[in-house]
Amino acid sequence: MRKILVIGIGAGDPDHLTLQAVKAITSADVFFILDKGQEKADLVALRRHILALHAGQRPYRLVDARDPNRDRTAPTPGYAPAVGDWRRRRADVCERLIRDELSEGECGAFLVWGDPALYDSTIGILEDILARGEVSFDFEVVPGVSSVSALAARHRTGLNQVGRPVRITTGRRLSEEGFPEDADDVVVMLDAHRTYLRFRDEDLHIYWGAYVGTPDEILVSGRLPEVADEISAVRAEARDRKGWIMDTYLLRRKPKQG
């Protein structure tokens, strides 16, 4: 039986890897790397650096494939179909890699940015491949340090206030639903449209970070009305300089009294 490891490698710092992740890396025969193109070449370079640090002397193979492009401009009604189409095409690529590049009895691995259980498609794609019935394998998931936990640590804050819930959502959902009534702390991921600007006149505190855990890390925090423009300016400059940006932020309001 082929075996697949889905290994969370943290938010960017090679030291984010858990001992379990390092152990998993040293047991893999093949590492599958999905290349997102020249614009995000440093993401591939980081994975190669992690392998150089942690794979040890055991021989292994690297297999690269181009990650299919996804339509990120689809409006809300077409968002789910666009993601579904991208996942199908990505499953096609991963199925081919597992079938053609991994022999029976070998162990292959996908190095997943952050934590595989949080806004990542790898687990779902492997389940889709198994459901097709064309190739069989067993898979195991190794948790990683998410950008959410790394963001809170770098800002030296918790994700929730005493006895209060925290919600983790996307920029798209926050834009559609507004700030939730049942949570005072909202972590926002995958926000390409600076949704925090919608709340710039409210009494909220923001903890914002981009490229958290990498040498390019940027952190800004403060009352949202006072730092919203600074975040937008810093974000725009960083995106222009690198060609892409990954940012996460926590919006916090004081709990209602009574």
N, C-alpha and C positions, 0 to 999 in steps of 0.2 A: 504494500500500500504506500502510495506517495504521501508525504506529510508536508503541510504548509504552515509556516509560522508567520503570524501577523504581529510585528514587533513595534511597539510604541517607542520612538527614539527621542521624545521630548520636544521642547519648543525651539531648540536651536543650539543650546549649549551641549557639547558632547558629554559634559559631566552630568547632564540630566538623566542619562541612562541608569536604570536600576540594575542591581546585581542579577536579577532574573533576566533582564534584557541582554546583558553581556553574556550570560550563560547560553541563552537562546542563539545569539549570534555565533558563538563558537561551535554550535552543533549543526549549523546549516551547511549544505553542500553547494547551493545555488542561491544567489540573491537577484531578485528581479527589480529592476529600477525603471520606472516610467518617467521618461524624459519629457518635460513640459516646454522644451525649446530654449533657445539662447537667452531669452529674456529672464528665465528662472534657472539658469545654469548653475548658479551658486547653491541651489537646493540639492542638485545632484552632487555637486562637489562636497557638500557637507556630509551626505550619506557615504561617499567614498572615504572621506576623512574619518568618519566613525568606524568604518570597517578596518581602516589602517590601524586605528588605535586599539580596537577591541576584538578583531577576528582571530588574533594569535597566528601561530605558524601553520595551523591546519589548512590544507589546500581548499580553495573554493573557487567558484566561477561567478562572474558577473554577466548578467544578460540584460541588455538595454532594449527598450521598445518605446516608440513615440506614444505619449498619452494623447488620446483623441481630444480635439478642441470641444469646448462646451459653449453654447450660446448663453452668454451672461447678460444679454440685453433684452431677453424675453420679458414681456409684461406679465403681471401677476397671473392672468388667466392661462397663459402659455408656459408658465414657469415649470410646473410639474411635468408636462410632456417633454419639455426641453431637457430636464434632468433625466427623465426616463430614457430618452434617446441616447444621451451621453453615457448613461450607465450600461445600456445594452452594448454600445460600441466598445466601451472599456472592458466589459465582460468578454467580448470577442477576443480582444488582445490578450487578456490574462488567461483565458482558456487555452489559447494557442501556445502561450509561454509554458504553461504547466504541462500540456500534452507533448510538446515537441522538445522542451529543454530540461525536463525533469524525468529521470528514469524511475521505474518501480523501485521502491525501497530507499529512494533518496529524499532529502529534506530541503525544501525551498523556502525562501523567506521574502516577505515584503516589509521594508522599513518604512513605517508610517509616521508622518510628522505629528508630533503631539501625542494624543491618546487615541487609539483606534476606535474607542467607543463614543467619541464626541465629535459629531459633524464630520465623519469620515466615511467613505463609501466602501472601503475594502471588504469589511465583513459581509455586507449585503451583496456585493458582487460575487464573492466566493460562494455564498448560499445560492445565488442565481445560477452559477456555473454548475453546482452540484444538482440543482433541480433539472437542468437540461439532460442529465444522464449520459453525457458523452465521455466524460472523464471522471474518474473517482479519486478521492483523496480524503485524508483527515486533516483538520486544521485546528490550531491552537492560537489563542490571543494572549499577548503579553502586554499589560497596561503600561502607559507612559505618562510622563509629566505633561499635562496639557498647557496651552497658552493661558488658560484661565487661572490655574493654580500658580503658574510662573508669574503672571501679572500681579496677583495678590501678594506674592512673596516679595517681588521687587518693589512694590509700593508699601510694604510692611503693614498690610491691613488684612482683615478677614473678609470673606465673601458675604457674610451675613451679620446682622446685628443681633443682640441677645434675644433669643426666643423668636426670631423673625425668619421667614423663608427667603430664599434667593431664587431668582428665575434666570435661566440661561436661554437666550433666544438669538435670533438673527436680526440684522438690520431691517430686512424686508418685513419680518413679522412685527417688529417694534413700530415700523412706519404704519402698518395696517391697523394695529390694535391699540397703539398709544401706550403710555406708561401704565402698567397693571395696577389695579386697586388692591390686589391681594399680596403684593410683595413690595418691600421698600428698597431692595437691592436687585438690580437687573444687570446681568453680564451680557454684553452684545458682541456677537462674532459675525464675521462675513458681512460687514457693512461697507459696501462700496459707495454709498451715497451720503455719508456723514449724517446719519439720522439724528445724532445728538443735537444738531442745530435746531431741530424742531422744538427742543425743550430748553433752549438757551435763556429764556426769560423766567424759568422756574427755579425755585430754590433747591437745586440739586448739586451734589458734589460729584465730580468725575475723576476716575483714575484711568488714564489712557496710556497705552503702550503700543509701539510698533516694533517689529523684528525682535520681540522679547527673547532674550537668551543668546542673541548673536552679537558680534562686534558692532553692528549697526543699530543696536537697541536705542530707542528714544522713549522717554517717559515724561509725561506731563500730568499734573494733578492740581485740583483746586476747585473753587466754586465755578460751576459751569458758565454762568453769565460772564465771569471774568476771564476764563481761559479758552472759551470756545473758538475765538478767532485765532488765538495762538496755535491751537491744535490743528485747525484747518490749514494755516500757513505752513507749519512744520510738516504736516502730512503731504501737502502738495509738493513741497520741495523734495521730500524724500522719494515720493513716487516718480517725479521727473528724473531724479538722479539715478535711481535703480531700475526704473521701468516697471516696477510692481511694488505692492505693499501688502503686508499682512498686519492688521492691527486689531486689537481687542480692547474693550473698555468696560468699566463698571460704573453704572450710574447709581447714586445713593441719595435717598431722602430721609429726613428724620421721621421716625415712626409717629403716627398720629397719637395724640394723647387722649386718654379716656376710653 
